[in-house]
């Protein structure tokens, strides 16, 4: 009788966990906005500079969208005689961005900026 109660409790617990996981998987999509900025290389021709700066701004905006939701930062520092000799930081993201679109873009102070909106 005791094993039957334990089996029923285990089954109930697994059903509850399965329900909670399915609810989190089918959660409503979230819309986020991010601003990206880009600067062209100094040796680029004028039209090429604008295209490269815009491309860099779009990539920066995508990165900002992904980092705003979930990011894992690993950092490592080494010191010798009270001085930092090595300082590293790594950032990893894994996010799916759907329906990303540019809301606004333009030039400002020698840089190209893009404001994007995406659904996560």
N, CA, C and O atoms as CSV, one atom per row, in Angstrom:
chain,resi,resn,atom,element,x,y,z
A,1,UNK,N,N,0.815,-1.185,0.000
A,1,UNK,CA,C,0.000,0.000,0.000
A,1,UNK,C,C,0.867,1.260,0.000
A,1,UNK,O,O,0.557,2.260,-0.649
A,2,UNK,N,N,1.971,1.170,0.760
A,2,UNK,CA,C,2.865,2.321,0.847
A,2,UNK,C,C,3.534,2.605,-0.496
A,2,UNK,O,O,3.695,3.766,-0.874
A,3,UNK,N,N,3.928,1.546,-1.226
A,3,UNK,CA,C,4.550,1.747,-2.533
A,3,UNK,C,C,3.555,2.306,-3.537
A,3,UNK,O,O,3.938,3.053,-4.439
A,4,UNK,N,N,2.279,1.951,-3.392
A,4,UNK,CA,C,1.239,2.476,-4.277
A,4,UNK,C,C,1.089,3.983,-4.072
A,4,UNK,O,O,0.966,4.725,-5.046
A,5,UNK,N,N,1.097,4.446,-2.816
A,5,UNK,CA,C,1.004,5.873,-2.527
A,5,UNK,C,C,2.221,6.618,-3.072
A,5,UNK,O,O,2.091,7.714,-3.617
A,6,UNK,N,N,3.389,6.026,-2.926
A,6,UNK,CA,C,4.606,6.640,-3.439
A,6,UNK,C,C,4.550,6.745,-4.962
A,6,UNK,O,O,4.946,7.759,-5.535
A,7,UNK,N,N,4.053,5.689,-5.613
A,7,UNK,CA,C,3.945,5.706,-7.072
A,7,UNK,C,C,2.955,6.778,-7.528
A,7,UNK,O,O,3.204,7.464,-8.520
A,8,UNK,N,N,1.853,6.926,-6.826
A,8,UNK,CA,C,0.853,7.938,-7.180
A,8,UNK,C,C,1.427,9.337,-6.975
A,8,UNK,O,O,1.217,10.224,-7.802
A,9,UNK,N,N,2.151,9.534,-5.878
A,9,UNK,CA,C,2.789,10.840,-5.648
A,9,UNK,C,C,3.807,11.160,-6.740
A,9,UNK,O,O,3.861,12.290,-7.225
A,10,UNK,N,N,4.608,10.181,-7.127
A,10,UNK,CA,C,5.598,10.393,-8.182
A,10,UNK,C,C,4.920,10.739,-9.498
A,10,UNK,O,O,5.363,11.636,-10.215
A,11,UNK,N,N,3.853,10.031,-9.810
A,11,UNK,CA,C,3.126,10.296,-11.039
A,11,UNK,C,C,2.514,11.700,-11.007
A,11,UNK,O,O,2.587,12.431,-11.995
A,12,UNK,N,N,1.921,12.070,-9.892
A,12,UNK,CA,C,1.327,13.404,-9.768
A,12,UNK,C,C,2.391,14.485,-9.901
A,12,UNK,O,O,2.182,15.494,-10.574
A,13,UNK,N,N,3.536,14.266,-9.254
A,13,UNK,CA,C,4.619,15.239,-9.324
A,13,UNK,C,C,5.149,15.369,-10.750
A,13,UNK,O,O,5.416,16.480,-11.210
A,14,UNK,N,N,5.304,14.258,-11.447
A,14,UNK,CA,C,5.800,14.320,-12.828
A,14,UNK,C,C,4.788,15.000,-13.747
A,14,UNK,O,O,5.179,15.721,-14.665
A,15,UNK,N,N,3.492,14.780,-13.514
A,15,UNK,CA,C,2.470,15.458,-14.314
A,15,UNK,C,C,2.485,16.965,-14.075
A,15,UNK,O,O,2.344,17.747,-15.014
A,16,UNK,N,N,2.655,17.366,-12.825
A,16,UNK,CA,C,2.724,18.791,-12.503
A,16,UNK,C,C,3.950,19.423,-13.162
A,16,UNK,O,O,3.849,20.504,-13.742
A,17,UNK,N,N,5.103,18.762,-13.079
A,17,UNK,CA,C,6.320,19.282,-13.702
A,17,UNK,C,C,6.159,19.392,-15.213
A,17,UNK,O,O,6.571,20.387,-15.810
A,18,UNK,N,N,5.564,18.380,-15.835
A,18,UNK,CA,C,5.342,18.412,-17.277
A,18,UNK,C,C,4.432,19.573,-17.652
A,18,UNK,O,O,4.680,20.261,-18.643
A,19,UNK,N,N,3.385,19.796,-16.873
A,19,UNK,CA,C,2.473,20.912,-17.136
A,19,UNK,C,C,3.198,22.250,-17.019
A,19,UNK,O,O,3.035,23.122,-17.873
A,20,UNK,N,N,3.994,22.416,-15.968
A,20,UNK,CA,C,4.712,23.676,-15.779
A,20,UNK,C,C,5.716,23.929,-16.885
A,20,UNK,O,O,5.865,25.065,-17.335
A,21,UNK,N,N,6.408,22.891,-17.333
A,21,UNK,CA,C,7.358,23.049,-18.436
A,21,UNK,C,C,6.647,23.411,-19.731
A,21,UNK,O,O,7.136,24.249,-20.489
A,22,UNK,N,N,5.508,22.799,-19.996
A,22,UNK,CA,C,4.788,23.112,-21.234
A,22,UNK,C,C,4.242,24.530,-21.196
A,22,UNK,O,O,4.170,25.184,-22.236
A,23,UNK,N,N,3.857,25.021,-20.027
A,23,UNK,CA,C,3.374,26.395,-19.918
A,23,UNK,C,C,4.507,27.368,-20.213
A,23,UNK,O,O,4.291,28.366,-20.901
A,24,UNK,N,N,5.715,27.102,-19.707
A,24,UNK,CA,C,6.829,28.013,-19.947
A,24,UNK,C,C,7.277,27.983,-21.402
A,24,UNK,O,O,7.755,28.995,-21.914
A,25,UNK,N,N,7.134,26.852,-22.077
A,25,UNK,CA,C,7.525,26.760,-23.479
A,25,UNK,C,C,6.573,27.569,-24.357
A,25,UNK,O,O,6.997,28.181,-25.337
A,26,UNK,N,N,5.293,27.571,-24.005
A,26,UNK,CA,C,4.297,28.273,-24.808
A,26,UNK,C,C,3.977,29.652,-24.252
A,26,UNK,O,O,2.868,30.153,-24.434
A,27,UNK,N,N,4.935,30.267,-23.578
A,27,UNK,CA,C,4.725,31.607,-23.038
A,27,UNK,C,C,4.602,32.611,-24.182
A,27,UNK,O,O,5.082,32.375,-25.291
A,28,UNK,N,N,3.959,33.717,-23.892
A,28,UNK,CA,C,3.746,34.744,-24.909
A,28,UNK,C,C,5.076,35.342,-25.349
A,28,UNK,O,O,5.975,35.518,-24.527
A,29,UNK,N,N,5.212,35.659,-26.647
A,29,UNK,CA,C,6.455,36.265,-27.128
A,29,UNK,C,C,6.661,37.649,-26.519
A,29,UNK,O,O,5.703,38.341,-26.175
A,30,UNK,N,N,7.923,38.034,-26.393
A,30,UNK,CA,C,8.269,39.303,-25.781
A,30,UNK,C,C,8.924,40.192,-26.843
A,30,UNK,O,O,9.798,39.739,-27.581
A,31,UNK,N,N,8.503,41.443,-26.916
A,31,UNK,CA,C,9.074,42.390,-27.866
A,31,UNK,C,C,10.066,43.284,-27.142
A,31,UNK,O,O,9.753,43.861,-26.100
A,32,UNK,N,N,11.275,43.396,-27.706
A,32,UNK,CA,C,12.319,44.228,-27.111
A,32,UNK,C,C,12.868,45.190,-28.169
A,32,UNK,O,O,12.794,44.928,-29.369
A,33,UNK,N,N,13.416,46.299,-27.694
A,33,UNK,CA,C,13.987,47.321,-28.569
A,33,UNK,C,C,15.441,47.541,-28.176
A,33,UNK,O,O,15.781,47.513,-26.994
A,34,UNK,N,N,16.299,47.761,-29.170
A,34,UNK,CA,C,17.721,47.998,-28.893
A,34,UNK,C,C,18.281,48.999,-29.890
A,34,UNK,O,O,17.781,49.145,-31.005
A,35,UNK,N,N,19.332,49.685,-29.458
A,35,UNK,CA,C,20.026,50.659,-30.307
A,35,UNK,C,C,21.426,50.138,-30.602
A,35,UNK,O,O,22.150,49.725,-29.696
A,36,UNK,N,N,21.802,50.160,-31.885
A,36,UNK,CA,C,23.130,49.757,-32.299
A,36,UNK,C,C,23.841,50.907,-32.976
A,36,UNK,O,O,23.212,51.721,-33.651
A,37,UNK,N,N,25.150,50.980,-32.799
A,37,UNK,CA,C,25.951,52.039,-33.409
A,37,UNK,C,C,27.129,51.421,-34.136
A,37,UNK,O,O,27.682,50.406,-33.711
A,38,UNK,N,N,27.504,52.050,-35.243
A,38,UNK,CA,C,28.631,51.561,-36.022
A,38,UNK,C,C,29.401,52.697,-36.657
A,38,UNK,O,O,28.839,53.734,-37.009
A,39,UNK,N,N,30.697,52.483,-36.796
A,39,UNK,CA,C,31.589,53.463,-37.418
A,39,UNK,C,C,32.335,52.753,-38.543
A,39,UNK,O,O,32.733,51.597,-38.402
A,40,UNK,N,N,32.517,53.442,-39.642
A,40,UNK,CA,C,33.219,52.864,-40.796
A,40,UNK,C,C,34.725,52.892,-40.574
A,40,UNK,O,O,35.226,53.715,-39.807
A,41,UNK,N,N,35.458,51.986,-41.249
A,41,UNK,CA,C,36.917,52.031,-41.180
A,41,UNK,C,C,37.437,53.328,-41.803
A,41,UNK,O,O,36.809,53.869,-42.712
A,42,UNK,N,N,38.562,53.825,-41.330
A,42,UNK,CA,C,39.066,55.122,-41.816
A,42,UNK,C,C,39.472,55.120,-43.288
A,42,UNK,O,O,39.476,56.179,-43.916
A,43,UNK,N,N,39.811,53.971,-43.852
A,43,UNK,CA,C,40.294,53.932,-45.237
A,43,UNK,C,C,39.192,53.645,-46.257
A,43,UNK,O,O,39.493,53.400,-47.425
A,44,UNK,N,N,37.925,53.671,-45.846
A,44,UNK,CA,C,36.820,53.364,-46.762
A,44,UNK,C,C,36.407,54.595,-47.565
A,44,UNK,O,O,36.491,55.723,-47.080
A,45,UNK,N,N,35.957,54.360,-48.809
A,45,UNK,CA,C,35.426,55.451,-49.642
A,45,UNK,C,C,34.081,55.903,-49.068
A,45,UNK,O,O,33.476,55.152,-48.302
A,46,UNK,N,N,33.591,57.096,-49.404
A,46,UNK,CA,C,32.385,57.646,-48.771
A,46,UNK,C,C,31.156,56.730,-48.815
A,46,UNK,O,O,30.540,56.495,-47.775
A,47,UNK,N,N,30.787,56.212,-49.978
A,47,UNK,CA,C,29.603,55.339,-50.060
A,47,UNK,C,C,29.843,54.024,-49.338
A,47,UNK,O,O,28.960,53.515,-48.646
A,48,UNK,N,N,31.037,53.477,-49.499
A,48,UNK,CA,C,31.393,52.233,-48.829
A,48,UNK,C,C,31.395,52.433,-47.318
A,48,UNK,O,O,30.987,51.542,-46.573
A,49,UNK,N,N,31.850,53.597,-46.863
A,49,UNK,CA,C,31.888,53.890,-45.434
A,49,UNK,C,C,30.488,53.877,-44.834
A,49,UNK,O,O,30.279,53.351,-43.741
A,50,UNK,N,N,29.533,54.457,-45.552
A,50,UNK,CA,C,28.157,54.478,-45.048
A,50,UNK,C,C,27.572,53.072,-44.963
A,50,UNK,O,O,26.906,52.733,-43.984
A,51,UNK,N,N,27.817,52.259,-45.978
A,51,UNK,CA,C,27.299,50.887,-45.990
A,51,UNK,C,C,27.914,50.070,-44.853
A,51,UNK,O,O,27.207,49.348,-44.149
A,52,UNK,N,N,29.232,50.185,-44.675
A,52,UNK,CA,C,29.900,49.418,-43.615
A,52,UNK,C,C,29.466,49.881,-42.223
A,52,UNK,O,O,29.294,49.059,-41.323
A,53,UNK,N,N,29.290,51.180,-42.045
A,53,UNK,CA,C,28.849,51.702,-40.751
A,53,UNK,C,C,27.427,51.232,-40.444
A,53,UNK,O,O,27.121,50.882,-39.304
A,54,UNK,N,N,26.560,51.223,-41.456
A,54,UNK,CA,C,25.182,50.750,-41.254
A,54,UNK,C,C,25.170,49.275,-40.892
A,54,UNK,O,O,24.442,48.846,-39.997
A,55,UNK,N,N,25.987,48.507,-41.601
A,55,UNK,CA,C,26.068,47.067,-41.319
A,55,UNK,C,C,26.557,46.810,-39.889
A,55,UNK,O,O,26.022,45.946,-39.194
A,56,UNK,N,N,27.564,47.555,-39.458
A,56,UNK,CA,C,28.074,47.413,-38.088
A,56,UNK,C,C,27.005,47.805,-37.069
A,56,UNK,O,O,26.895,47.172,-36.019
A,57,UNK,N,N,26.223,48.833,-37.365
A,57,UNK,CA,C,25.162,49.268,-36.451
A,57,UNK,C,C,24.074,48.213,-36.331
A,57,UNK,O,O,23.564,47.967,-35.237
A,58,UNK,N,N,23.712,47.585,-37.452
A,58,UNK,CA,C,22.688,46.532,-37.414
A,58,UNK,C,C,23.175,45.343,-36.604
A,58,UNK,O,O,22.424,44.804,-35.791
A,59,UNK,N,N,24.427,44.921,-36.810
A,59,UNK,CA,C,24.973,43.804,-36.034
A,59,UNK,C,C,25.038,44.135,-34.544
A,59,UNK,O,O,24.762,43.282,-33.701
A,60,UNK,N,N,25.400,45.369,-34.226
A,60,UNK,CA,C,25.439,45.793,-32.826
A,60,UNK,C,C,24.043,45.775,-32.217
A,60,UNK,O,O,23.879,45.383,-31.062
A,61,UNK,N,N,23.035,46.192,-32.977
A,61,UNK,CA,C,21.659,46.170,-32.468
A,61,UNK,C,C,21.193,44.737,-32.224
A,61,UNK,O,O,20.556,44.459,-31.208
A,62,UNK,N,N,21.507,43.823,-33.150
A,62,UNK,CA,C,21.165,42.410,-32.932
A,62,UNK,C,C,21.827,41.889,-31.655
A,62,UNK,O,O,21.196,41.185,-30.866
A,63,UNK,N,N,23.092,42.234,-31.458
A,63,UNK,CA,C,23.808,41.791,-30.265
A,63,UNK,C,C,23.149,42.363,-29.004
A,63,UNK,O,O,23.002,41.663,-28.002
A,64,UNK,N,N,22.760,43.626,-29.062
A,64,UNK,CA,C,22.100,44.246,-27.914
A,64,UNK,C,C,20.764,43.565,-27.612
A,64,UNK,O,O,20.416,43.369,-26.448
A,65,UNK,N,N,20.014,43.203,-28.658
A,65,UNK,CA,C,18.748,42.494,-28.454
A,65,UNK,C,C,18.980,41.161,-27.754
A,65,UNK,O,O,18.268,40.818,-26.810
A,66,UNK,N,N,19.974,40.412,-28.217
A,66,UNK,CA,C,20.253,39.098,-27.639
A,66,UNK,C,C,20.776,39.206,-26.209
A,66,UNK,O,O,20.389,38.416,-25.348
A,67,UNK,N,N,21.642,40.164,-25.951
A,67,UNK,CA,C,22.212,40.311,-24.617
A,67,UNK,C,C,21.184,40.812,-23.612
A,67,UNK,O,O,21.300,40.542,-22.416
A,68,UNK,N,N,20.181,41.539,-24.091
A,68,UNK,CA,C,19.175,42.068,-23.181
A,68,UNK,C,C,18.293,41.000,-22.582
A,68,UNK,O,O,17.667,41.223,-21.546
A,69,UNK,N,N,18.232,39.847,-23.210
A,69,UNK,CA,C,17.358,38.793,-22.724
A,69,UNK,C,C,18.111,37.800,-21.855
A,69,UNK,O,O,17.726,37.561,-20.710
A,70,UNK,N,N,19.158,37.233,-22.373
A,70,UNK,CA,C,19.890,36.205,-21.635
A,70,UNK,C,C,21.357,36.258,-22.035
A,70,UNK,O,O,21.687,36.192,-23.220
A,71,UNK,N,N,22.220,36.375,-21.065
A,71,UNK,CA,C,23.651,36.397,-21.345
A,71,UNK,C,C,24.401,35.740,-20.191
A,71,UNK,O,O,24.035,35.895,-19.026
A,72,UNK,N,N,25.444,35.012,-20.529
A,72,UNK,CA,C,26.313,34.389,-19.531
A,72,UNK,C,C,27.681,35.043,-19.658
A,72,UNK,O,O,28.302,34.999,-20.720
A,73,UNK,N,N,28.142,35.642,-18.583
A,73,UNK,CA,C,29.425,36.333,-18.598
A,73,UNK,C,C,30.424,35.532,-17.768
A,73,UNK,O,O,30.182,35.226,-16.601
A,74,UNK,N,N,31.533,35.205,-18.388
A,74,UNK,CA,C,32.631,34.539,-17.691
A,74,UNK,C,C,33.794,35.513,-17.652
A,74,UNK,O,O,34.176,36.063,-18.685
A,75,UNK,N,N,34.351,35.731,-16.495
A,75,UNK,CA,C,35.487,36.647,-16.413
A,75,UNK,C,C,36.618,35.990,-15.637
A,75,UNK,O,O,36.403,35.138,-14.775
A,76,UNK,N,N,37.828,36.417,-15.974
A,76,UNK,CA,C,39.022,35.871,-15.334
A,76,UNK,C,C,40.043,36.992,-15.209
A,76,UNK,O,O,40.291,37.730,-16.162
A,77,UNK,N,N,40.624,37.110,-14.040
A,77,UNK,CA,C,41.666,38.111,-13.809
A,77,UNK,C,C,42.861,37.439,-13.148
A,77,UNK,O,O,42.706,36.567,-12.293
A,78,UNK,N,N,44.041,37.852,-13.551
A,78,UNK,CA,C,45.269,37.361,-12.928
A,78,UNK,C,C,46.075,38.563,-12.467
A,78,UNK,O,O,46.128,39.593,-13.138
A,79,UNK,N,N,46.699,38.410,-11.309
A,79,UNK,CA,C,47.515,39.523,-10.811
A,79,UNK,C,C,48.870,39.001,-10.362
A,79,UNK,O,O,49.032,37.837,-9.996
A,80,UNK,N,N,49.824,39.898,-10.406
A,80,UNK,CA,C,51.171,39.582,-9.973
A,80,UNK,C,C,51.708,40.802,-9.239
A,80,UNK,O,O,51.799,41.887,-9.814
A,81,UNK,N,N,52.056,40.629,-7.992
A,81,UNK,CA,C,52.592,41.705,-7.157
A,81,UNK,C,C,51.631,42.901,-7.120
A,81,UNK,O,O,52.037,44.046,-7.315
A,82,UNK,N,N,50.353,42.610,-6.865
A,82,UNK,CA,C,49.301,43.611,-6.703
A,82,UNK,C,C,48.999,44.398,-7.977
A,82,UNK,O,O,48.412,45.478,-7.911
A,83,UNK,N,N,49.395,43.867,-9.139
A,83,UNK,CA,C,49.064,44.503,-10.416
A,83,UNK,C,C,48.337,43.485,-11.293
A,83,UNK,O,O,48.737,42.322,-11.350
A,84,UNK,N,N,47.296,43.904,-11.964
A,84,UNK,CA,C,46.570,43.003,-12.855
A,84,UNK,C,C,47.396,42.795,-14.116
A,84,UNK,O,O,47.766,43.749,-14.800
A,85,UNK,N,N,47.679,41.527,-14.411
A,85,UNK,CA,C,48.466,41.196,-15.595
A,85,UNK,C,C,47.604,40.667,-16.735
A,85,UNK,O,O,48.001,40.724,-17.898
A,86,UNK,N,N,46.426,40.155,-16.400
A,86,UNK,CA,C,45.530,39.608,-17.413
A,86,UNK,C,C,44.097,39.809,-16.940
A,86,UNK,O,O,43.765,39.480,-15.801
A,87,UNK,N,N,43.253,40.342,-17.803
A,87,UNK,CA,C,41.860,40.562,-17.467
A,87,UNK,C,C,41.024,40.235,-18.697
A,87,UNK,O,O,41.098,40.947,-19.698
A,88,UNK,N,N,40.225,39.162,-18.636
A,88,UNK,CA,C,39.421,38.718,-19.772
A,88,UNK,C,C,37.960,38.606,-19.361
A,88,UNK,O,O,37.645,38.256,-18.224
A,89,UNK,N,N,37.092,38.901,-20.287
A,89,UNK,CA,C,35.652,38.707,-20.081
A,89,UNK,C,C,35.068,38.138,-21.364
A,89,UNK,O,O,35.309,38.661,-22.452
A,90,UNK,N,N,34.294,37.059,-21.230
A,90,UNK,CA,C,33.651,36.440,-22.371
A,90,UNK,C,C,32.148,36.460,-22.140
A,90,UNK,O,O,31.671,36.197,-21.036
A,91,UNK,N,N,31.418,36.775,-23.188
A,91,UNK,CA,C,29.967,36.858,-23.106
A,91,UNK,C,C,29.382,35.891,-24.117
A,91,UNK,O,O,29.750,35.907,-25.292
A,92,UNK,N,N,28.460,35.040,-23.649
A,92,UNK,CA,C,27.802,34.089,-24.538
A,92,UNK,C,C,26.295,34.296,-24.450
A,92,UNK,O,O,25.734,34.455,-23.366
A,93,UNK,N,N,25.657,34.289,-25.612
A,93,UNK,CA,C,24.199,34.376,-25.654
A,93,UNK,C,C,23.670,33.311,-26.595
A,93,UNK,O,O,24.348,32.892,-27.533
A,94,UNK,N,N,22.475,32.890,-26.333
A,94,UNK,CA,C,21.784,31.964,-27.227
A,94,UNK,C,C,20.317,32.375,-27.217
A,94,UNK,O,O,19.559,32.017,-26.316
A,95,UNK,N,N,19.939,33.130,-28.235
A,95,UNK,CA,C,18.601,33.686,-28.311
A,95,UNK,C,C,18.116,33.621,-29.746
A,95,UNK,O,O,18.898,33.811,-30.677
A,96,UNK,N,N,16.837,33.355,-29.933
A,96,UNK,CA,C,16.231,33.385,-31.257
A,96,UNK,C,C,15.455,34.683,-31.368
A,96,UNK,O,O,14.547,34.945,-30.580
A,97,UNK,N,N,15.816,35.491,-32.346
A,97,UNK,CA,C,15.150,36.771,-32.576
A,97,UNK,C,C,14.322,36.638,-33.847
A,97,UNK,O,O,14.849,36.343,-34.919
A,98,UNK,N,N,13.018,36.859,-33.711
A,98,UNK,CA,C,12.120,36.757,-34.867
A,98,UNK,C,C,11.539,38.131,-35.184
A,98,UNK,O,O,11.383,38.984,-34.311
A,99,UNK,N,N,11.228,38.309,-36.444
A,99,UNK,CA,C,10.557,39.531,-36.913
A,99,UNK,C,C,11.312,40.799,-36.518
A,99,UNK,O,O,10.696,41.797,-36.147
A,100,UNK,N,N,12.617,40.764,-36.596
A,100,UNK,CA,C,13.406,41.963,-36.282
A,100,UNK,C,C,13.238,42.974,-37.404
A,100,UNK,O,O,13.279,42.631,-38.586
A,101,UNK,N,N,13.050,44.220,-37.011
A,101,UNK,CA,C,12.889,45.261,-38.015
A,101,UNK,C,C,13.522,46.549,-37.515
A,101,UNK,O,O,13.613,46.796,-36.312
A,102,UNK,N,N,13.957,47.361,-38.466
A,102,UNK,CA,C,14.569,48.647,-38.139
A,102,UNK,C,C,13.450,49.673,-37.979
A,102,UNK,O,O,12.641,49.878,-38.884
A,103,UNK,N,N,13.421,50.307,-36.822
A,103,UNK,CA,C,12.407,51.326,-36.546
A,103,UNK,C,C,12.904,52.694,-37.006
A,103,UNK,O,O,12.158,53.465,-37.610
A,104,UNK,N,N,14.176,52.987,-36.714
A,104,UNK,CA,C,14.740,54.287,-37.057
A,104,UNK,C,C,16.233,54.119,-37.314
A,104,UNK,O,O,16.881,53.264,-36.710
A,105,UNK,N,N,16.773,54.932,-38.206
A,105,UNK,CA,C,18.206,54.893,-38.490
A,105,UNK,C,C,18.673,56.244,-38.992
A,105,UNK,O,O,17.871,57.052,-39.460
A,106,UNK,N,N,19.981,56.489,-38.895
A,106,UNK,CA,C,20.534,57.738,-39.378
A,106,UNK,C,C,21.967,57.949,-38.941
A,106,UNK,O,O,22.573,57.075,-38.320
A,107,UNK,N,N,22.515,59.129,-39.272
A,107,UNK,CA,C,23.886,59.512,-38.907
A,107,UNK,C,C,23.834,60.464,-37.727
A,107,UNK,O,O,22.906,61.261,-37.591
A,108,UNK,N,N,24.847,60.367,-36.878
A,108,UNK,CA,C,24.968,61.321,-35.783
A,108,UNK,C,C,26.400,61.312,-35.278
A,108,UNK,O,O,26.917,60.264,-34.892
A,109,UNK,N,N,27.033,62.456,-35.279
A,109,UNK,CA,C,28.398,62.634,-34.766
A,109,UNK,C,C,29.396,61.659,-35.395
A,109,UNK,O,O,30.247,61.117,-34.691
A,110,UNK,N,N,29.307,61.432,-36.681
A,110,UNK,CA,C,30.257,60.582,-37.385
A,110,UNK,C,C,29.989,59.093,-37.263
A,110,UNK,O,O,30.769,58.287,-37.771
A,111,UNK,N,N,28.915,58.711,-36.607
A,111,UNK,CA,C,28.562,57.299,-36.459
A,111,UNK,C,C,27.175,57.063,-37.059
A,111,UNK,O,O,26.375,57.989,-37.193
A,112,UNK,N,N,26.912,55.825,-37.410
A,112,UNK,CA,C,25.606,55.448,-37.927
A,112,UNK,C,C,24.870,54.745,-36.798
A,112,UNK,O,O,25.456,53.913,-36.105
A,113,UNK,N,N,23.608,55.064,-36.603
A,113,UNK,CA,C,22.847,54.402,-35.541
A,113,UNK,C,C,21.598,53.752,-36.125
A,113,UNK,O,O,21.041,54.210,-37.123
A,114,UNK,N,N,21.176,52.672,-35.472
A,114,UNK,CA,C,19.990,51.926,-35.873
A,114,UNK,C,C,19.231,51.567,-34.605
A,114,UNK,O,O,19.823,51.110,-33.628
A,115,UNK,N,N,17.933,51.773,-34.623
A,115,UNK,CA,C,17.085,51.311,-33.516
A,115,UNK,C,C,16.226,50.189,-34.080
A,115,UNK,O,O,15.485,50.378,-35.045
A,116,UNK,N,N,16.340,49.009,-33.456
A,116,UNK,CA,C,15.637,47.811,-33.930
A,116,UNK,C,C,14.667,47.308,-32.885
A,116,UNK,O,O,14.818,47.550,-31.687
A,117,UNK,N,N,13.663,46.599,-33.380
A,117,UNK,CA,C,12.677,45.961,-32.516
A,117,UNK,C,C,12.591,44.518,-32.955
A,117,UNK,O,O,12.562,44.233,-34.152
A,118,UNK,N,N,12.549,43.606,-32.004
A,118,UNK,CA,C,12.471,42.190,-32.340
A,118,UNK,C,C,11.626,41.419,-31.350
A,118,UNK,O,O,11.432,41.856,-30.215
A,119,UNK,N,N,11.129,40.286,-31.772
A,119,UNK,CA,C,10.320,39.412,-30.930
A,119,UNK,C,C,11.166,38.223,-30.503
A,119,UNK,O,O,11.813,37.574,-31.325
A,120,UNK,N,N,11.149,37.949,-29.204
A,120,UNK,CA,C,11.948,36.843,-28.664
A,120,UNK,C,C,11.044,35.735,-28.200
A,120,UNK,O,O,11.522,34.712,-27.711
